[in-house]
Amino acid sequence: MAKKAPRRTAERILEVTLDLFNRFGEPNVSTTLISAELSISPGNLYYHYPAKDELINSLFDRYERSLSELLNASDGVRDVEDAWFFMHTLFELIWQYRFLYRDLNDLLSKNRRLETHFQWVLKNKTRAVRALLDGMNRSGALSIDSREVEATATSMVVVLTYWLSYEYVRDPRRALEPESAQLALLRGAHHVLNLLVPYLEPGQRMHLLGLVGAYSNADNP
């Protein structure tokens, strides 16, 4: 049992760090604060993670693995219903690691590893969205000229990547708090998929409107 304790401690450190980063923003969370929240000594924290960047990189690695698995599901998207579920699930993962998006520019400027890996994230999000568009096009859910696919996919990825920043600017005190999650995720999924409206088959367009209708009255962008 004793041999498993370090692993449990390392896991607990990451869980608490993720919560603090999400609540206060990575630049505002020191290793001293993390140690205090865990009721452990700074030395114990440094034993597992000798630098703050190692905490950030470990959390990013978890996010990157989960994202890679999720993006592979884009190949199975055939209609608005599938796309809605895919986008909402993607936004749920982004929300789980929202500190990365809240403080993205600051993190990239300080962490070379994150800078290079986030370029991979953007490329793979774009690939996944292209696969989504291709699947919906082949199934007849939408009709899009091949010359418009790249620009549309890029626009969707831009909204995906910066949606939480937009939410934060709208309401800095409450936007990234847990009680705001559901509406923020629904708004994000709605606005990404809204970019497809000009290309959707009429029945699919109406279905999309029906999916967002449940929260449209609460949406006040």
Disulfide bonds with the S-S distance in Angstrom:
none
